Amino acid sequence: MTARGKFITLEGIDGAGKSTHLAWLVEFLRRRGYRVVQTREPGGTPLGEKLRGLLLAEPMHLETEALLMFAARREHLGELIWPALERGDWVVCDRFTDASFAYQGGGRGLSAEKLAQLEIWVQGGFQPDLTLLFDLPVEIAMQRMAKASRQLDRFEQEKADFHERVRAAYLARARRMPERVKVIDASQSCALIQKQLEDIFLRY
Ligand code: TYD
């Protein structure tokens, strides 16, 4: 019987550099011989990507936003994440449920109880095996975003206090679940961050 693969998620405020580290991590794990599926939330399936288009562009009630995030997640788990893990593949996912607690909970103010109900409904007790939280001061993240040449999405356009609440919610979750959520100082150089990631996976 093939062993179940590992589910690794990457989190952080917008502008933390998560995407760069994700690409490096996927290559690193492949070099170590794992079959790796790279995916993202919201998204990861044809329907999920359509929902992502709406979520990132259309103004909506904060509960609608949370429900659509979890609807996309339900599809993602059933169509892609669970089958891949069953096959023995590793799944590296750009954001997952911690982002709902950080953005819809911390950022927008939706109650943790409602989010916990959705979490139980959609994923039962299923959790990532490991979550890498790329943390840095909001001011630096916003400077990085301001330099981006592309159009910023609905979340990236939020003001500093929104991003501060998202960051605080992420850090509070990391403090509550230190075994699963590893905080990485994303203001360091890429080389230092990669060294830290290597160390985490050597011990893993
Ligand atoms: P992001 O992952 O930052 O993608 P990119 O950097 O490629 O644009 O964008 C996704 C956005 O969705 C991000 O701003 C956070 C938001 N989001 C939530 O608000 N709740 C969630 O549950 C998830 C998964 C994402």
Boltz pocket constraint, residues with backbone or C-beta under 6 A from the ligand:
constraints:
  - pocket:
      binder: B
      contacts: [[A, 14], [A, 19], [A, 41], [A, 42], [A, 69], [A, 94], [A, 95], [A, 96], [A, 97], [A, 98], [A, 99], [A, 100], [A, 101], [A, 103], [A, 104], [A, 153], [A, 155], [A, 156]]
      max_distance: 6.0
